[in-house]
Amino acid sequence: EFYDNHAYNSNHSVWWEQRRGPCAASFFNASALALPFWCRFFQCLAVYKQTRQPKNLWNALKYATAFPLIYTGHLEKQHPATYKHIFILCAIIQSTATFTWDILMDWTLFKPRTGGLLCGLFDFFTFRDSLLLPQQ
């Protein structure tokens, strides 16, 4: 039983594609994968409209980098030889954008601070500015 569970967990994507191939390869599946990114993209644009802070446009751009990755991933499943390199390039761009945003903006690791552990690097009370918008 352990072996069966381990094999199932380690090969879940293979299992899913074998049993749900038409669904996993459909454009609907790619669109469903993109839906959370579309929601966050439009949320960032809405916040920008209210605040006019350019960082919200950069955040929207970060979420927009997911769309080429998702849709080229769908195309790469249909035509692996044609879209493999484009898919890899999209993955590198999306991963780099997300990682950079997380380090610089969400975690503010390179923001100058004083106090806290390691010269403010781990000042747990100032890791991020307020997440709430002021009510208008």
N, C-alpha and C positions, 0 to 999 in steps of 0.2 A: 504494500500500500504506500509506503514512503516513496518508493521508486516511482510509482505512478504519479503521485502528487508532485514530486520533484520534476519529473519529465513534463508534466502539464504546465507547471509554473515557469520553467526555463524555456519552453517552446510555445508560449501562449500565442504569440503573433502568428507562428506557423499554424497552430491549431485553429486560430480564428480564420485565417485565410483559406485553409482547407475546407472548413465547414461553412463559411460565410463568404466564399470567394466573390460572387456577384455583388454582394453588398459592400464588401471591403474595397472592391475595385471601382465602385460607382462614384460618379461625380457628387451624388448626394452625400456620401460618406465624407468626401473632401470638404464639402460645404458645411457639414455638421462639425467637422474639426475646426473650421475657420470661424464658426459663430461666436465663440467667446472672445476671439481677437477682434472681430467686428464690433462687438459690444464695447470692449475697452477702448477701441479706436474712437468710436463716437462719444464715449464718455470724456475722453481727453479733449476732443474738439469742443464739447459743451463746456468743460471747465475753462478752456482757453477763451471761449466767447464771454464768459463771466468775468474772468480775471485779467485777460490780455497779457498773461505771463508767457513768454516764449518757451519756457521749459515744458509747458503742456503740449505745444506743437512737437517738440522733440520726443516727448513721451508717446504721442500719437504716431510719430514716425517709427518708433521702436516697435509698436504693435503692428504697423503696416508691413514691417519686414517679414512677418509671419505668413502673409498671403502668398508671395512668390514661392516660399518653401512648401506650403501646403499644396498649392496647385501644381507646382512642378513635381512634387512627390506623387501626386495622382497621375500625372502624365508619364512619369518615370516607370510607374507600374505597368502602364499600357505599352510603352516603347522604351525599354531599358537602355538600349544602345544609344538612342537619340538624346535622352534627357538626363543621363547619369551625371555628366560633368556640370550641367546647369543646376541640377539638384544639389550637388555637393557645394557649388559656389553659393547658392541660396542658403544652405545650412550654415556655412561659414559666416556669411554676412549677418544672418539672424542671430546666431549664437554670440558673435562679437558685439552686436548692438545691445542685446539683452544683458550680457555680462558687464559691458561697460556702463550701462545705465544703472545696473544694480550696485556696482562698486562705487560709482561717483555720486549718484543721486539718492538711491534708496538707503544705502548703508553709509553714505557720506564719509568714506574711509580716508579720503585725502583732503577733507575740509580741515583747515587749521583750527585747533582747539587747545585749550590748556586744562590741566587737571586730569583726573581720571587715571586709569591704567595706561601705561605706555604713552605718556604725553598726550592723553586725551583720545587715543585711538579707540579705547573701549570705555568711553564715558556713556554709560547706558541711558542716561536721561536726556542726551542731546543727539541721539542717533538720527533723528529725522524731525523735520518741522511738522507742525500740526497737519493732520489729514483732512480736517473739516474746513469747508468754506464758510466765511461769515454770512449770516443771513441778511438778506436785503429786503 
